[in-house]
């Protein structure tokens, strides 16, 4: 990866870590789910509100590293207001993007700030940090109370 591009991606991650979007408990919420990464201690709770098959709101509470918090923040901005089927598809796309075996094709227009998280592919131990919020969101949408 180009050094300038790598620095830009790091800046995006740090910005979302320091000033996360949609952090805090959502009241009222229709679903919630927890995530925990025992390797590094990251913890997250995702809260969702669904209205007429649309994810009208999503918020999170997290304790963890910059990557897990940034990923949760970006997740909220890339899923709020979307139909539930689209959110589920976005979750699949992101999990494949970050943890898939094959190198992904990166489309900056469709990925937006999500592209900043693709650098974790070079650090397998950090993939779980980047995907934790997305697994918790999937569990929340599916009504799965199991900890992701």
N, C-alpha and C positions, 0 to 999 in steps of 0.2 A: 504494500500500500504506500502511496506517495506520502512523504513526511508532512506536507502541508494539509493534506486531506486527513491524515491521522490526527493532527493537532485540532482540526475543526471538529472531528468526531468526539475527541476528548473534551473539547469545550462544550459541546452540546450535552454530553453526559454530565459534566460538572454543573452546568446551569440547571438541569433538571434535578440533580441531587441537592443543590443548595436552595433552589426555589421551586420545589415540586408543585406541579399543577394538581388540583383536586385531591389534596391530602386532607384527611380527617374523616370522621365518621359521617356517613350519610344518614340523615333522618328525614322522613322515614325511608326505609329500604325494604325491598321485597326479598332479596337473597343476600347471603354473605358466605364467604368461604375463607379458610386460612391456608397459608403456605408456610413451610418451614424448611430451611436448608441446613441439615445437621452438619454439613462439612464446614460451614463458615458462621453459622448462627443467624443468618438472615431470617426474619419473620415478617409476614405480611398478612393483613386481613383486607379482603376486597368486599366492598358493599355495592350492590346494584339496585337500581330501580327500573322496573319494566312497566311500560304503558303501551297497551295495544301492540304487542310483539315488537316494540322498539326499546332499545336500551337508552332510556331517557337520562339516566345519570349513573356514573360510576365514580367511586372514591376509594381511597385506600389509607390504611395506617400501616407504617412500616418501620422496622428497626433493621438496619443492615448497611451494606456497603453502597458505594456510589452507583454501581451498576444496577443493583436490584432496585434501588429507589428511583433511579432515572428511568429504568424500564417500566416501572409501575406508573410513573408520571406520564411518560409517552403513551403508554397503553390507554390511559384515561382520555387523552386528547384524540387518539386514533379510533376510539370505539363509541364514544358518547354520541347519541343521536342516530345511531345506525339501526336498521332492522336486525333482529336477533339472528336470523340466518346469515346475514352479512358479517356480524360480529363473530359468529362461530367459524366462518370461513377465514376471517382475518386472523383468528387465533391459530388455525391450522397453518396458514401461510407463514406467520411469524415463527412458530415452533419449527417449521421446516427450514426457514431462512436461517435461524440461529443454531439449530441442532441437527439439521439434515446431513446425510453422508456426502452428498454431492455439493460442489461449489455452486451457490445460487447465482442466477442472473439478477443483477441489481438495476432496478428502474427507479431512479431518484424521484421522478414525478409521482409515482404511486406510493413509494415508501416514506417519503418525507423524512422526519427525524428518526424514524426507525432504522435508517441506514447506519446511524451512528453506533448501533448495537452490534452490527455485523462483525466488528473487530474481535468480539469474544470467541469467534470460531477458531482463532489462533491459540486460544487458551482454554482447553477443554474443562478445566476446573471452574471457570467463570461462566460457562454456558448455563449452569443451573441458577446462577445469580440472575442472569438476564431473562430466563424463562419462568422464574418462580411466580411472578405476578400473573403471567398469562395462564399458567396451569391453575392458579387460584380462581381467576376469572372464569375459566372453563367449568371448574367445579361449581362455582356459584350459579352460573347459568343453567347447569344441569341439575341443580338441587342436591349435589353431592356434598355431604358434610364431612367427608374424609379430608384430612389435612394433605394438601398437595406437597 
